[in-house]
Amino acid sequence: MANCSNCSAPLPSGSIRCEYCGSRNDIDLKGINYYTTNEPESERICPRCNVRLKTIDLKVEGKFLVERCDECLGLFFDPGELEALLQATVTNVFAIDRSRLNAINATRRAEDYAITYLKCPICSKMMNRVNFGAKSGVVVDVCKDHGVWLDGGELRHLAEWMKAGGKLLDQERQEERKRQEAEAERELLKQRSITSAGGEFSEYGGFRNYDGNDTDDLFELLKKAVIFFTR
């Protein structure tokens, strides 16, 4: 269990805020990466605190620059940087530990912030809230053009998720989803083949003939069903 850097009291599991003195603690980078401040301030604005972010160098595989807020300890990653950082710092994971994944999310701290949409630190457009991978328990804020925002503590949570095989689970589910989508497409092609041959309408339900729009609608329904049951 981590201790508060200000009063040394034990921190609640997964939390960055000390319940005794109220201090925020950097559990994302402390003990994980040696980093230095690369520039006093960035042009990018913290979506939580509305102050300029600091550019820091994590020194992972050479220079690795990201932005961080000194007040809320949130982190902003350019596109692809978050995945690259997790890949570089969490290695040798060959199995999915489902009980550990469940335990990580069971001890996840209550949200420090009310659910709201945040502005991108670069373009100030509202970011989308997206689940990061299967069973990660982390909802990240994403600007499709500029990158990903993590609140303080969420990077550590994602690192623990990867160590427990979370990425492997996510890949497994994506492969299963692709398999089911391919199966649904094969079923659709089969139905189209029967339609083009002129099928008869059964007394128990079925079709006499579909036009192109109906088959497209059927395909979309099958895809939606696959996506729903593999989330």
Buried (B, 14 or more C-beta within 10 A) or exposed (E): EBEBBEEEEEBBEBBBBBEEEEBBBBBBBEEBBEBEEBEEEBEBBBBBEEEBBBBBBBBBEEEBBBBBBBBBBBBBBBEEBBBBBBEEBBEEBEEBBEEBBEBBBEBBBEEBEEEEEBBBBBEEEBBEEEEBBBBBBBBBBBBEEBBBBBBBBBBBBBBBBBBBBBBBBBBEBEEEBEEBBEEBBEEBEEBBEBBEEEBEEEEEEEBEEBEEEEBEEBBEEBBEEBEEEBE
